[in-house]
Amino acid sequence: MGAEERIAELMKAMQEREIGEVLDFAEFLIAKRERDKTAAFAVFDKHAGVWSGKFNREDAYDRKVLR
């Protein structure tokens, strides 16, 4: 049985108030994921446009550790 089916089975045994709490928690988890994703991209946005030089990929591998 998959997670969706298990949740559906559990919800059949719940009262309406309890189902509302489950829905609230599910919505919270989705909002949290979006908030975390936005925060992660904010780190990149903070440094956007800082590098103005030309990127040479070969120079990136010019370290002994990568040879």
C-alpha positions in Angstrom: 0.0 0.0 0.0 1.4 3.4 -1.0 1.5 6.5 1.1 -1.5 8.0 -0.6 -3.7 4.9 0.0 -2.5 4.7 3.6 -3.4 8.3 4.3 -6.8 7.8 2.7 -7.5 4.8 4.9 -6.5 6.7 8.0 -8.7 9.6 7.1 -11.7 7.4 6.7 -11.4 6.6 10.5 -11.0 10.3 11.5 -13.5 12.8 12.5 -14.0 16.0 10.4 -12.0 18.1 12.9 -9.1 15.7 12.7 -9.1 15.7 8.9 -9.0 19.5 9.1 -5.8 19.3 11.2 -4.2 16.9 8.7 -5.0 19.3 5.9 -3.6 22.2 7.8 -0.4 20.3 8.5 -0.1 19.2 4.8 -0.5 22.8 3.7 2.1 23.9 6.3 4.6 21.4 4.8 4.0 22.6 1.3 4.4 26.3 2.4 7.6 25.4 4.3 9.1 23.7 1.3 8.4 26.8 -0.8 9.8 29.1 1.8 13.0 27.0 2.1 13.3 27.0 -1.7 12.9 30.7 -1.8 15.5 31.2 0.9 18.0 28.9 -1.0 17.6 30.9 -4.2 18.0 34.2 -2.2 21.6 33.1 -1.6 22.2 33.0 -5.3 20.3 36.2 -5.9 22.5 38.0 -3.4 25.6 37.3 -5.4 24.0 37.7 -8.9 26.1 39.8 -11.2 29.1 39.9 -8.9 31.4 38.1 -11.3 32.1 40.3 -14.3 35.1 38.4 -15.8 35.2 35.7 -18.4 35.0 32.2 -17.1 37.5 29.7 -18.5 36.6 26.2 -17.6 40.1 24.9 -18.1 41.4 27.3 -15.4 39.0 25.8 -13.0 40.8 22.4 -13.3 44.3 23.9 -12.9 44.8 22.4 -9.5 46.9 19.4 -8.6 44.0 17.8 -6.7 41.9 17.7 -9.9 44.6 16.2 -12.2 
